[in-house]
Amino acid sequence: MKKSILHLLFVLLCFCVSNTIAQDLTQQIIPNRSNSLAQQQKPYVILISADGFRADFTDKYQAKHLRKLSNDGVTAAYMLPSFPSLTFPNHYSIVTGMYPAHHGLVDNSFYDAQRQESYGMGNKKAVADGSWYGGTPLWVLAEQQQMISASFYWVASESNIQGTLPTYYYNYNDKIDIDTRIKTVKNWLQLSEDKRPHMITFYFPEVDHEAHTYGPDSKETEEAVHFVDNSIGKLVATVDSLHLPVNFVFVSDHGMTKVEYEHPMLLPKAIDPEKFIIPRGDALLQLYAKDKKDIKPTYEALKKEAVDFDVYLKKNIPSRWHYGKKDDKYNRVGDILLVPHLPKVFGITGKSTTPGKHGFDPAIEDMHATFFAWGPAFKPQTKIDGFENVNIYPMISKILGLEYSHKIDGKLKVLDTILKK
């Protein structure tokens, strides 16, 4: 009996230790950086993402703080995600101004034939490897021009991209409570002017998690929306108390919809899994041929089998997705794509999946994301139509006075009208 208790205590101790090691809670600081004198005079931007915060959630769930802040500032009818409407591709599109096929994160999980490696959002080593990422994220752009940046989470913010990380950042974890995170932002903004970040990113996972698990119409999703809303209220009040020219941009990466989750579609019979690399997917299935000669016959067979899904070769992917052969800069889009018809999704094992999903055509209303902005740079009480998320990058660059010469997909003219002259 005593041995059993000791064994149990040992197992629990090992679990606690391994869990602590797995989640790094410490702030990472890159030494010997300072704002230039010119950058010390610039305003501030806090770019906030609430993952999965669908365009209608603010009104649907009566998010009082966001309703007031957005009504006082700028409200877009919606923001259009890039294809595919998934977390990693879209967070990175927002901070690079580039479509996924142009910046390289074409999916949450994908295969790179040239590298003969797979990238997956759950693969910490790959996520932290800056060589996977194209484009120049806003924090890299800022640091290259001697403007200090900080990140309390964002896709790729813990990756050494072009040899540059944010000056202050955290490796992603789910253990740091919201009050500590808000206090950290306040501490950053109270640093001396030469060390104070002017470009800050901040991320909320809660809405996406609950909407996936329980569906977008659930009480759990409503509670997650209220958590984000109350947290925004605290964050804004805390930052406003410092009397600095801080601009807030509140976005989401995509929306969320209900699917037939109890009986997902199996892998079509036309696909021989021995002949293709098939990363995990449900709203989008990518097939990478081990031998190119297998592409055409498999595609033709899939066309005959397709009832509840569309099948594409790279050359016939809809041009409005900016995802086809001509756009695939890094050759990371699958040789064959399968896109289910809502409310159908793929579930290769045949087991029940989760009731909330995203990743579908961005034009579908339930995939639409949120955009609000307020602060001294923005016109008050301004309503605008929907727009593509790649247009945030040039807007924030203008607010911060950051210059760029590389090619992006976003256009300043799209959002220039919401800025004060």
DOKOLTOR-602026 format. One record per residue (C-alpha): x, y, z. Coordinates in pm, whole numbers, plus 50000, padded with zeros to 5 digits. Layout:
residues N
XYZ ...
END
This chain:
residues 421
500005000050000 502795023950100 504645015649773 501515023249568 501115057249734 504805065449681 504535054849318 501455076849269 503225106549427 506235100649202 504035099648891 502275131948992 505615148849060 506945138248719 503765151148553 504035184948725 507715188448640 507225178548276 504245202048243 506275230948383 509185223548150 506845220747850 505365255147910 507935282647934 506325311148130 509255335148128 509515367147931 512185365847661 514205397847620 516665405047339 519435426247494 521175457547364 518265472147169 516905507447192 514465529847013 516185555946801 515445592146895 513145594846594 511185563446692 510735575747048 508485603046908 506175578546729 502705567646846 501945532246968 499915503546822 498505473847012 497325447846761 494915423846932 493595391246791 490705371546937 490975338246757 487715326746599 485835358646693 483285358146411 482165391346263 478735389846428 479835378246776 480055413446923 476365419846860 475205383746890 476605381147243 476275417547348 479985424747405 479475458547571 483075471047585 483815462447224 480505477247110 481295510447276 484945511647169 484145502546810 481225526746790 483495554346915 486175544546661 486135524346338 483915494346268 484135472745957 481085453045847 483475423545847 487045414445759 487675388545489 490185361545585 492675348445334 492205313145200 492295289545377 490415305445668 492665289145927 494575302546227 498225301246128 497895313045766 495675342445861 497545354946166 500635355845951 498795373045663 497655400445900 501225408546012 502855405045668 500225419245432 500615388445212 498365359745109 499305325345251 500615311744920 502915342244902 504275341445259 504535303645280 502185293445563 499655277445331 497855257345601 498025248845970 499805217145854 501475211945518 504355195045337 507335211145165 508685188044894 511915207344847 512755205445217 511215170645243 509755182245571 506335188445718 505215219445908 502525216746172 501175241646423 501735216146699 505375210546604 507215234846834 510535229846656 509095238346314 507055267646449 510205283146602 512245278246283 512325311846106 513285296145773 509675285045720 508385320845707 508405344745412 507515381445423 508515406945686 506255406845995 505445440546151 507705434346451 510625426046220 509915457146012 509895478046331 513085463246474 514895467646141 514165504946169 515225506846534 511735506646682 511245483646981 508475457446952 506835433247195 504545403147163 502275386047410 501735358347158 501205358446783 501885332546517 505645333046437 506485358546709 508755332946874 510515325446542 513825340246434 512665355646105 515365372945902 517525370046213 515085390946417 512705384446707 510615410046898 512635426547175 510135413647433 508135381947372 506725350347528 506795314947397 503165305147360 501565289347668 498115288347825 499175292548188 499635330148226 496435346248355 494935376548184 495615401048468 499315392448457 499335397248081 497655431148104 500065441748377 502965431448153 501695454147874 501445482448126 505005475548243 506245476347884 504615510247827 506125523748149 509685515848045 512005544647963 511385559347619 514455542947470 513275508247582 509505511547541 507825490847264 505745509747007 504475478746824 502735453047048 500775421746959 498315404747195 496355372447141 493245355847289 492605318547214 489415314247420 486635320347167 488155297146907 488635269647164 485075270847298 483455275246955 485345245046823 484475223747124 480845233547175 479825251646856 479445288746773 475945290946925 476825275947263 476745292347605 480445283747637 481215304647329 479105333047467 481065331647795 484345332147601 483215363047409 482375379947740 485775370147880 487535386447584 485245416647604 485845422047976 489575417047926 489615443447652 487825466847891 490545461048154 493375464247902 492095496847755 491435512148099 494945502248211 496625516347901 494515548047901 495705555548254 499225560548114 498125589447888 500125577747588 499065580347219 498115543547194 496095530246899 494185497546929 493445474346637 491145445446732 490855417046479 490155380246444 491725355746207 488505339146084 484945330646180 483325297846280 480395276346162 478375245746264 479175213046088 477945177146077 480505165846329 479105132446439 479505116246096 482435132345915 483415120945566 486035093945535 489005095445302 487575090444949 488135055844804 489965070644504 492905080344727 495625055044794 497205067445122 500405049145032 500855071944731 500165105544897 501315125445199 498105137545365 498495162945650 495715166145903 492695185845780 488915187145799 487665218045611 490505214045362 492415182745266 495785186145090 497225156744897 500935156544815 501875130144559 504975109144629 505115102444254 503715129244021 502325103143780 499675094644041 498175129644039 496105128543720 494475094143761 493665101144125 492185135044034 490025119543760 488795092543997 488055118344266 485995139144021 483725109043968 483455102544341 482955138844449 479435145744577 479865164444905 483205180144820 485025198644541 488325186344405 490975209044254 494355206444090 496685235744152 495985249143804 492195251743854 491965265444208 489675296344206 491795327244131 490065347744404 491725325244663 495225335644546 496235299744611 496805283844272 499935273244086 500965308743992 500605320544353 502315290844519 505675307944574 507135280544795 505475250844620 503665241344940 500045239144820 498925203144773 498945186644430 495245179644483 492875198844713 489615185944854 487165211944988 483995198445154 480565213945107 479195227845431 478035214045666 480205184145569 483785180145695 486445153645660 487335130945949 489705105045816 489365081746116 485575082546091 485285092546456 483145121646572 484935155146555 484055189346702 480835208246615 482545241346527 484885244946227 486545270145999 488935268345703 486285271345432 485925296645150 486405331545305 483395343945107 481085322845326 479525346445581 480285324445881 484005326445793 484025364445817 486335379346079 486125410546298 487855444246261 487605473646502 490065502046559 490215531746793 492755556746919 494255590246818 495185578846465 491635568346374 488615588346270 485795586746527 482435570046470 483345556046130 481695526345957 483305508845660 482525479545433 484285446245452 487875443145330 490675417445303 492925412445605 496155418045406 495345455345411 496075459145783 499845457945731 500215489845525 497805508245757 499775500046074 503025507645894 501715542245814 500575548946172 504045539646301 505895557146019 507575524945910 508785521945552 508875490445338 510015484144982 509245446944947 506145435844757 503005428944959 499405421744865 497815447645093 497065482844966 497235514045182 494365530244989 491915504445126 492165516945488 493815550745446 490415567445462 489875556645825 493035574745940 493065610846048 495085632945815 
END
